[in-house]
Amino acid sequence: MITLSQQGQDVLLPVKVVPKASRDKIVGELDGALKSTVAAAPEKGAANTAVCKLIAKALGLRTAQVTVDADHRPVI
């Protein structure tokens, strides 16, 4: 089960990201986190940007509404 937490007005979503995959996809749940794959490499923030776009699209949000926090957790 994925456990969300709140920090101020932000919602923290634990995510396990597999970079350099064949395509961007939400796979399911893994050890309490949302497992996703992204085609982008983990260089210069490309994988973080790709996962933010993927989560935003899945939740019907603008990409700007999803960021990655200092602990590399997407913040919604």
PDB file as gemmi writes it, atoms N, CA and C in Angstrom:
CRYST1    1.000    1.000    1.000  90.00  90.00  90.00 P 1                      
ATOM      1  N   MET A   1       0.839  -1.176   0.000  1.00  0.00           N  
ATOM      2  CA  MET A   1       0.000   0.000   0.000  1.00  0.00           C  
ATOM      3  C   MET A   1       0.884   1.239   0.000  1.00  0.00           C  
ATOM      4  N   ILE A   2       0.556   2.192  -0.867  1.00  0.00           N  
ATOM      5  CA  ILE A   2       1.312   3.429  -0.970  1.00  0.00           C  
ATOM      6  C   ILE A   2       0.783   4.411   0.074  1.00  0.00           C  
ATOM      7  N   THR A   3       1.686   4.943   0.884  1.00  0.00           N  
ATOM      8  CA  THR A   3       1.306   5.871   1.932  1.00  0.00           C  
ATOM      9  C   THR A   3       1.722   7.281   1.543  1.00  0.00           C  
ATOM     10  N   LEU A   4       0.747   8.150   1.417  1.00  0.00           N  
ATOM     11  CA  LEU A   4       1.013   9.557   1.143  1.00  0.00           C  
ATOM     12  C   LEU A   4       1.233  10.281   2.464  1.00  0.00           C  
ATOM     13  N   SER A   5       2.009  11.337   2.427  1.00  0.00           N  
ATOM     14  CA  SER A   5       2.170  12.171   3.611  1.00  0.00           C  
ATOM     15  C   SER A   5       2.019  13.626   3.177  1.00  0.00           C  
ATOM     16  N   GLN A   6       1.826  14.488   4.161  1.00  0.00           N  
ATOM     17  CA  GLN A   6       1.631  15.895   3.870  1.00  0.00           C  
ATOM     18  C   GLN A   6       2.690  16.714   4.577  1.00  0.00           C  
ATOM     19  N   GLN A   7       3.191  17.717   3.862  1.00  0.00           N  
ATOM     20  CA  GLN A   7       4.171  18.642   4.423  1.00  0.00           C  
ATOM     21  C   GLN A   7       3.706  20.043   4.054  1.00  0.00           C  
ATOM     22  N   GLY A   8       3.076  20.714   5.007  1.00  0.00           N  
ATOM     23  CA  GLY A   8       2.455  22.001   4.699  1.00  0.00           C  
ATOM     24  C   GLY A   8       1.295  21.762   3.750  1.00  0.00           C  
ATOM     25  N   GLN A   9       1.295  22.446   2.617  1.00  0.00           N  
ATOM     26  CA  GLN A   9       0.248  22.250   1.618  1.00  0.00           C  
ATOM     27  C   GLN A   9       0.631  21.211   0.563  1.00  0.00           C  
ATOM     28  N   ASP A  10       1.836  20.663   0.668  1.00  0.00           N  
ATOM     29  CA  ASP A  10       2.316  19.688  -0.309  1.00  0.00           C  
ATOM     30  C   ASP A  10       1.951  18.264   0.100  1.00  0.00           C  
ATOM     31  N   VAL A  11       1.716  17.422  -0.888  1.00  0.00           N  
ATOM     32  CA  VAL A  11       1.492  15.998  -0.666  1.00  0.00           C  
ATOM     33  C   VAL A  11       2.722  15.270  -1.177  1.00  0.00           C  
ATOM     34  N   LEU A  12       3.318  14.427  -0.329  1.00  0.00           N  
ATOM     35  CA  LEU A  12       4.518  13.682  -0.700  1.00  0.00           C  
ATOM     36  C   LEU A  12       4.125  12.272  -1.122  1.00  0.00           C  
ATOM     37  N   LEU A  13       4.591  11.870  -2.276  1.00  0.00           N  
ATOM     38  CA  LEU A  13       4.291  10.576  -2.846  1.00  0.00           C  
ATOM     39  C   LEU A  13       5.597   9.810  -3.021  1.00  0.00           C  
ATOM     40  N   PRO A  14       5.791   8.701  -2.298  1.00  0.00           N  
ATOM     41  CA  PRO A  14       7.023   7.939  -2.486  1.00  0.00           C  
ATOM     42  C   PRO A  14       6.995   7.225  -3.838  1.00  0.00           C  
ATOM     43  N   VAL A  15       8.086   7.373  -4.589  1.00  0.00           N  
ATOM     44  CA  VAL A  15       8.161   6.798  -5.928  1.00  0.00           C  
ATOM     45  C   VAL A  15       9.485   6.077  -6.116  1.00  0.00           C  
ATOM     46  N   LYS A  16       9.431   4.911  -6.709  1.00  0.00           N  
ATOM     47  CA  LYS A  16      10.625   4.172  -7.116  1.00  0.00           C  
ATOM     48  C   LYS A  16      10.681   4.311  -8.629  1.00  0.00           C  
ATOM     49  N   VAL A  17      11.732   4.930  -9.142  1.00  0.00           N  
ATOM     50  CA  VAL A  17      11.846   5.191 -10.570  1.00  0.00           C  
ATOM     51  C   VAL A  17      12.979   4.363 -11.159  1.00  0.00           C  
ATOM     52  N   VAL A  18      12.679   3.710 -12.280  1.00  0.00           N  
ATOM     53  CA  VAL A  18      13.692   2.969 -13.023  1.00  0.00           C  
ATOM     54  C   VAL A  18      13.994   3.784 -14.286  1.00  0.00           C  
ATOM     55  N   PRO A  19      15.158   4.449 -14.333  1.00  0.00           N  
ATOM     56  CA  PRO A  19      15.497   5.249 -15.506  1.00  0.00           C  
ATOM     57  C   PRO A  19      16.017   4.366 -16.651  1.00  0.00           C  
ATOM     58  N   LYS A  20      16.127   4.974 -17.815  1.00  0.00           N  
ATOM     59  CA  LYS A  20      16.656   4.318 -19.015  1.00  0.00           C  
ATOM     60  C   LYS A  20      15.835   3.088 -19.407  1.00  0.00           C  
ATOM     61  N   ALA A  21      14.530   3.150 -19.172  1.00  0.00           N  
ATOM     62  CA  ALA A  21      13.633   2.064 -19.561  1.00  0.00           C  
ATOM     63  C   ALA A  21      13.208   2.281 -21.021  1.00  0.00           C  
ATOM     64  N   SER A  22      12.464   1.348 -21.556  1.00  0.00           N  
ATOM     65  CA  SER A  22      12.034   1.468 -22.947  1.00  0.00           C  
ATOM     66  C   SER A  22      10.967   2.543 -23.141  1.00  0.00           C  
ATOM     67  N   ARG A  23      10.181   2.831 -22.081  1.00  0.00           N  
ATOM     68  CA  ARG A  23       9.151   3.866 -22.182  1.00  0.00           C  
ATOM     69  C   ARG A  23       8.744   4.358 -20.805  1.00  0.00           C  
ATOM     70  N   ASP A  24       8.048   5.496 -20.798  1.00  0.00           N  
ATOM     71  CA  ASP A  24       7.538   6.064 -19.554  1.00  0.00           C  
ATOM     72  C   ASP A  24       6.246   5.334 -19.199  1.00  0.00           C  
ATOM     73  N   LYS A  25       6.180   4.824 -17.973  1.00  0.00           N  
ATOM     74  CA  LYS A  25       5.025   4.016 -17.589  1.00  0.00           C  
ATOM     75  C   LYS A  25       4.934   3.915 -16.073  1.00  0.00           C  
ATOM     76  N   ILE A  26       3.719   3.958 -15.540  1.00  0.00           N  
ATOM     77  CA  ILE A  26       3.498   3.657 -14.131  1.00  0.00           C  
ATOM     78  C   ILE A  26       3.260   2.153 -14.067  1.00  0.00           C  
ATOM     79  N   VAL A  27       4.094   1.466 -13.302  1.00  0.00           N  
ATOM     80  CA  VAL A  27       4.072   0.004 -13.259  1.00  0.00           C  
ATOM     81  C   VAL A  27       3.138  -0.520 -12.183  1.00  0.00           C  
ATOM     82  N   GLY A  28       3.150   0.116 -11.017  1.00  0.00           N  
ATOM     83  CA  GLY A  28       2.319  -0.340  -9.909  1.00  0.00           C  
ATOM     84  C   GLY A  28       2.932   0.075  -8.585  1.00  0.00           C  
ATOM     85  N   GLU A  29       2.803  -0.774  -7.598  1.00  0.00           N  
ATOM     86  CA  GLU A  29       3.293  -0.488  -6.244  1.00  0.00           C  
ATOM     87  C   GLU A  29       4.461  -1.418  -5.921  1.00  0.00           C  
ATOM     88  N   LEU A  30       5.471  -0.888  -5.251  1.00  0.00           N  
ATOM     89  CA  LEU A  30       6.624  -1.680  -4.826  1.00  0.00           C  
ATOM     90  C   LEU A  30       7.084  -1.177  -3.469  1.00  0.00           C  
ATOM     91  N   ASP A  31       6.958  -2.006  -2.468  1.00  0.00           N  
ATOM     92  CA  ASP A  31       7.425  -1.672  -1.110  1.00  0.00           C  
ATOM     93  C   ASP A  31       6.905  -0.321  -0.613  1.00  0.00           C  
ATOM     94  N   GLY A  32       5.636  -0.067  -0.814  1.00  0.00           N  
ATOM     95  CA  GLY A  32       5.030   1.165  -0.316  1.00  0.00           C  
ATOM     96  C   GLY A  32       5.256   2.382  -1.179  1.00  0.00           C  
ATOM     97  N   ALA A  33       5.812   2.207  -2.369  1.00  0.00           N  
ATOM     98  CA  ALA A  33       6.059   3.325  -3.274  1.00  0.00           C  
ATOM     99  C   ALA A  33       5.432   3.044  -4.629  1.00  0.00           C  
ATOM    100  N   LEU A  34       5.162   4.101  -5.362  1.00  0.00           N  
ATOM    101  CA  LEU A  34       4.674   3.980  -6.722  1.00  0.00           C  
ATOM    102  C   LEU A  34       5.869   3.647  -7.605  1.00  0.00           C  
ATOM    103  N   LYS A  35       5.808   2.531  -8.315  1.00  0.00           N  
ATOM    104  CA  LYS A  35       6.916   2.154  -9.193  1.00  0.00           C  
ATOM    105  C   LYS A  35       6.614   2.641 -10.594  1.00  0.00           C  
ATOM    106  N   SER A  36       7.589   3.328 -11.185  1.00  0.00           N  
ATOM    107  CA  SER A  36       7.432   3.815 -12.549  1.00  0.00           C  
ATOM    108  C   SER A  36       8.738   3.658 -13.299  1.00  0.00           C  
ATOM    109  N   THR A  37       8.630   3.639 -14.612  1.00  0.00           N  
ATOM    110  CA  THR A  37       9.808   3.587 -15.464  1.00  0.00           C  
ATOM    111  C   THR A  37       9.790   4.820 -16.359  1.00  0.00           C  
ATOM    112  N   VAL A  38      10.962   5.338 -16.656  1.00  0.00           N  
ATOM    113  CA  VAL A  38      11.079   6.463 -17.583  1.00  0.00           C  
ATOM    114  C   VAL A  38      12.226   6.179 -18.549  1.00  0.00           C  
ATOM    115  N   ALA A  39      12.067   6.648 -19.769  1.00  0.00           N  
ATOM    116  CA  ALA A  39      13.084   6.418 -20.790  1.00  0.00           C  
ATOM    117  C   ALA A  39      14.313   7.311 -20.580  1.00  0.00           C  
ATOM    118  N   ALA A  40      14.137   8.410 -19.903  1.00  0.00           N  
ATOM    119  CA  ALA A  40      15.233   9.368 -19.705  1.00  0.00           C  
ATOM    120  C   ALA A  40      16.324   8.794 -18.804  1.00  0.00           C  
ATOM    121  N   ALA A  41      17.540   9.228 -19.070  1.00  0.00           N  
ATOM    122  CA  ALA A  41      18.671   8.843 -18.237  1.00  0.00           C  
ATOM    123  C   ALA A  41      18.706   9.723 -16.987  1.00  0.00           C  
ATOM    124  N   PRO A  42      19.296   9.210 -15.902  1.00  0.00           N  
ATOM    125  CA  PRO A  42      19.375  10.005 -14.672  1.00  0.00           C  
ATOM    126  C   PRO A  42      20.511  11.030 -14.721  1.00  0.00           C  
ATOM    127  N   GLU A  43      20.492  11.870 -15.724  1.00  0.00           N  
ATOM    128  CA  GLU A  43      21.531  12.879 -15.911  1.00  0.00           C  
ATOM    129  C   GLU A  43      20.894  14.253 -16.060  1.00  0.00           C  
ATOM    130  N   LYS A  44      21.440  15.230 -15.365  1.00  0.00           N  
ATOM    131  CA  LYS A  44      20.992  16.623 -15.458  1.00  0.00           C  
ATOM    132  C   LYS A  44      19.502  16.777 -15.187  1.00  0.00           C  
ATOM    133  N   GLY A  45      18.944  15.925 -14.332  1.00  0.00           N  
ATOM    134  CA  GLY A  45      17.549  16.037 -13.935  1.00  0.00           C  
ATOM    135  C   GLY A  45      16.546  15.526 -14.958  1.00  0.00           C  
ATOM    136  N   ALA A  46      17.009  14.880 -16.025  1.00  0.00           N  
ATOM    137  CA  ALA A  46      16.109  14.418 -17.082  1.00  0.00           C  
ATOM    138  C   ALA A  46      15.118  13.373 -16.576  1.00  0.00           C  
ATOM    139  N   ALA A  47      15.570  12.437 -15.761  1.00  0.00           N  
ATOM    140  CA  ALA A  47      14.666  11.411 -15.230  1.00  0.00           C  
ATOM    141  C   ALA A  47      13.658  12.035 -14.262  1.00  0.00           C  
ATOM    142  N   ASN A  48      14.093  12.990 -13.453  1.00  0.00           N  
ATOM    143  CA  ASN A  48      13.172  13.675 -12.537  1.00  0.00           C  
ATOM    144  C   ASN A  48      12.084  14.412 -13.314  1.00  0.00           C  
ATOM    145  N   THR A  49      12.470  15.097 -14.373  1.00  0.00           N  
ATOM    146  CA  THR A  49      11.496  15.811 -15.199  1.00  0.00           C  
ATOM    147  C   THR A  49      10.513  14.843 -15.827  1.00  0.00           C  
ATOM    148  N   ALA A  50      11.014  13.723 -16.325  1.00  0.00           N  
ATOM    149  CA  ALA A  50      10.152  12.729 -16.968  1.00  0.00           C  
ATOM    150  C   ALA A  50       9.154  12.140 -15.986  1.00  0.00           C  
ATOM    151  N   VAL A  51       9.598  11.858 -14.768  1.00  0.00           N  
ATOM    152  CA  VAL A  51       8.676  11.273 -13.784  1.00  0.00           C  
ATOM    153  C   VAL A  51       7.646  12.309 -13.340  1.00  0.00           C  
ATOM    154  N   CYS A  52       8.018  13.564 -13.252  1.00  0.00           N  
ATOM    155  CA  CYS A  52       7.048  14.617 -12.910  1.00  0.00           C  
ATOM    156  C   CYS A  52       5.979  14.720 -13.990  1.00  0.00           C  
ATOM    157  N   LYS A  53       6.379  14.679 -15.255  1.00  0.00           N  
ATOM    158  CA  LYS A  53       5.418  14.718 -16.363  1.00  0.00           C  
ATOM    159  C   LYS A  53       4.499  13.509 -16.315  1.00  0.00           C  
ATOM    160  N   LEU A  54       5.053  12.339 -16.049  1.00  0.00           N  
ATOM    161  CA  LEU A  54       4.272  11.107 -16.000  1.00  0.00           C  
ATOM    162  C   LEU A  54       3.230  11.157 -14.883  1.00  0.00           C  
ATOM    163  N   ILE A  55       3.638  11.575 -13.696  1.00  0.00           N  
ATOM    164  CA  ILE A  55       2.717  11.639 -12.552  1.00  0.00           C  
ATOM    165  C   ILE A  55       1.659  12.717 -12.783  1.00  0.00           C  
ATOM    166  N   ALA A  56       2.071  13.864 -13.309  1.00  0.00           N  
ATOM    167  CA  ALA A  56       1.114  14.934 -13.584  1.00  0.00           C  
ATOM    168  C   ALA A  56       0.045  14.459 -14.564  1.00  0.00           C  
ATOM    169  N   LYS A  57       0.455  13.793 -15.610  1.00  0.00           N  
ATOM    170  CA  LYS A  57      -0.500  13.295 -16.599  1.00  0.00           C  
ATOM    171  C   LYS A  57      -1.459  12.284 -15.967  1.00  0.00           C  
ATOM    172  N   ALA A  58      -0.935  11.378 -15.156  1.00  0.00           N  
ATOM    173  CA  ALA A  58      -1.765  10.349 -14.517  1.00  0.00           C  
ATOM    174  C   ALA A  58      -2.782  10.952 -13.554  1.00  0.00           C  
ATOM    175  N   LEU A  59      -2.425  12.062 -12.905  1.00  0.00           N  
ATOM    176  CA  LEU A  59      -3.310  12.686 -11.919  1.00  0.00           C  
ATOM    177  C   LEU A  59      -4.121  13.848 -12.491  1.00  0.00           C  
ATOM    178  N   GLY A  60      -3.937  14.155 -13.764  1.00  0.00           N  
ATOM    179  CA  GLY A  60      -4.677  15.254 -14.369  1.00  0.00           C  
ATOM    180  C   GLY A  60      -4.216  16.619 -13.888  1.00  0.00           C  
ATOM    181  N   LEU A  61      -2.930  16.744 -13.602  1.00  0.00           N  
ATOM    182  CA  LEU A  61      -2.354  17.998 -13.120  1.00  0.00           C  
ATOM    183  C   LEU A  61      -1.465  18.610 -14.192  1.00  0.00           C  
ATOM    184  N   ARG A  62      -1.124  19.884 -14.000  1.00  0.00           N  
ATOM    185  CA  ARG A  62      -0.109  20.507 -14.846  1.00  0.00           C  
ATOM    186  C   ARG A  62       1.256  20.011 -14.372  1.00  0.00           C  
ATOM    187  N   THR A  63       2.181  19.888 -15.291  1.00  0.00           N  
ATOM    188  CA  THR A  63       3.523  19.421 -14.940  1.00  0.00           C  
ATOM    189  C   THR A  63       4.155  20.305 -13.866  1.00  0.00           C  
ATOM    190  N   ALA A  64       3.882  21.602 -13.911  1.00  0.00           N  
ATOM    191  CA  ALA A  64       4.439  22.545 -12.932  1.00  0.00           C  
ATOM    192  C   ALA A  64       3.934  22.292 -11.522  1.00  0.00           C  
ATOM    193  N   GLN A  65       2.850  21.539 -11.380  1.00  0.00           N  
ATOM    194  CA  GLN A  65       2.299  21.250 -10.055  1.00  0.00           C  
ATOM    195  C   GLN A  65       2.991  20.063  -9.380  1.00  0.00           C  
ATOM    196  N   VAL A  66       3.879  19.393 -10.088  1.00  0.00           N  
ATOM    197  CA  VAL A  66       4.585  18.237  -9.534  1.00  0.00           C  
ATOM    198  C   VAL A  66       6.081  18.529  -9.565  1.00  0.00           C  
ATOM    199  N   THR A  67       6.725  18.411  -8.431  1.00  0.00           N  
ATOM    200  CA  THR A  67       8.168  18.618  -8.348  1.00  0.00           C  
ATOM    201  C   THR A  67       8.784  17.472  -7.561  1.00  0.00           C  
ATOM    202  N   VAL A  68      10.106  17.422  -7.563  1.00  0.00           N  
ATOM    203  CA  VAL A  68      10.830  16.426  -6.784  1.00  0.00           C  
ATOM    204  C   VAL A  68      11.486  17.155  -5.623  1.00  0.00           C  
ATOM    205  N   ASP A  69      11.287  16.637  -4.397  1.00  0.00           N  
ATOM    206  CA  ASP A  69      11.861  17.321  -3.235  1.00  0.00           C  
ATOM    207  C   ASP A  69      13.321  16.903  -3.034  1.00  0.00           C  
ATOM    208  N   ALA A  70      13.941  17.426  -1.996  1.00  0.00           N  
ATOM    209  CA  ALA A  70      15.353  17.164  -1.724  1.00  0.00           C  
ATOM    210  C   ALA A  70      15.649  15.696  -1.477  1.00  0.00           C  
ATOM    211  N   ASP A  71      14.646  14.948  -1.015  1.00  0.00           N  
ATOM    212  CA  ASP A  71      14.830  13.513  -0.810  1.00  0.00           C  
ATOM    213  C   ASP A  71      14.425  12.719  -2.039  1.00  0.00           C  
ATOM    214  N   HIS A  72      14.271  13.422  -3.157  1.00  0.00           N  
ATOM    215  CA  HIS A  72      13.912  12.818  -4.442  1.00  0.00           C  
ATOM    216  C   HIS A  72      12.546  12.166  -4.416  1.00  0.00           C  
ATOM    217  N   ARG A  73      11.601  12.801  -3.693  1.00  0.00           N  
ATOM    218  CA  ARG A  73      10.220  12.336  -3.681  1.00  0.00           C  
ATOM    219  C   ARG A  73       9.379  13.349  -4.454  1.00  0.00           C  
ATOM    220  N   PRO A  74       8.517  12.885  -5.341  1.00  0.00           N  
ATOM    221  CA  PRO A  74       7.635  13.834  -6.020  1.00  0.00           C  
ATOM    222  C   PRO A  74       6.714  14.531  -5.017  1.00  0.00           C  
ATOM    223  N   VAL A  75       6.556  15.816  -5.200  1.00  0.00           N  
ATOM    224  CA  VAL A  75       5.694  16.640  -4.354  1.00  0.00           C  
ATOM    225  C   VAL A  75       4.558  17.145  -5.227  1.00  0.00           C  
ATOM    226  N   ILE A  76       3.333  16.878  -4.784  1.00  0.00           N  
ATOM    227  CA  ILE A  76       2.159  17.252  -5.565  1.00  0.00           C  
ATOM    228  C   ILE A  76       1.458  18.421  -4.900  1.00  0.00           C  
TER     229      ILE A  76                                                      
END                                                                             
